[in-house]
Amino acid sequence: MVLKTFSVQEAVYTKFSRFCKQHGINMSKQIEMFMESMIEEEPEAKREYIEKLDRIRKGNFVGVHNFTERYSL
């Protein structure tokens, strides 16, 4: 195992850290799984990672059909 340092935005790190803690997820393992999926010869994300992404995607989001109409002054 290798210890590496990466620069990320503090807000992103804080939110991801909180998310991992709330869901009992190992942050380092998630980053490792992401990196592995990016370099595999046949890039195929692991089932576990895809399931976690699906849970995130099913979050509460605001649907916007016409951005200009909704947010213009």
N, C-alpha and C positions, 0 to 999 in steps of 0.2 A: 504494500500500500504506500502511496505517495501523498504527502501533504503539499497542497498547492494553494496559492492565494489568488483570488480573482477580485476585480473591482466591479461592484454593482451599486446601483442607486440605493441609498439607505432606505427609502420608502418601500422599494420593491423587496429588499431583503427582510424588512420588518413584517410586511404583509405575508410573505411566503413562510417566514419563520412561524408566525402566528397560525397560519393555515396548517402547517405541518404538525404543530403541537396539538391543535384542536382535533386533528384526525389521526393522531398517533403515527405519523409518517416520519421516517428518517430522512431529513433534508439532504444529507450527503448522498444517500442511496438514490434519491430522485434525480439529482444532478448527474450521477454516474449513469443511471438508466437512460437519461436523455442523451448524454454524450455517446453511449454505446449505440443507440438507435440511429444517430447521425452518421456513424462511421462504418456500420455493417455493410458488407458487400451487397446484401439484399436488404435494404432498410425496411425493417418491419418492427414496429414498436411492440414491446412485450404486452401481452394481454392485460397484465396488472396495471401497466402505465396507461393503456387506452381506457380502461375502466375508470381510473381516477380522472383522466381528462374529460370523459363523458359526464362525470358527476359535476365537474366545474362548469362545463358547457350548459348544463341544465339549471344554472343559477338564475336568479331573478334579474333579468335584463329588460331595459325599456326598448320596445320595438319602435324604430323610426323609419317611416316609409319615404318621407320627403324631408331631408335634413334642413334644407334652406327654409322651407315653410315653417317648420317647427322652431328653429333657433334663430331666425333672422330678426333684426330689430325693427 
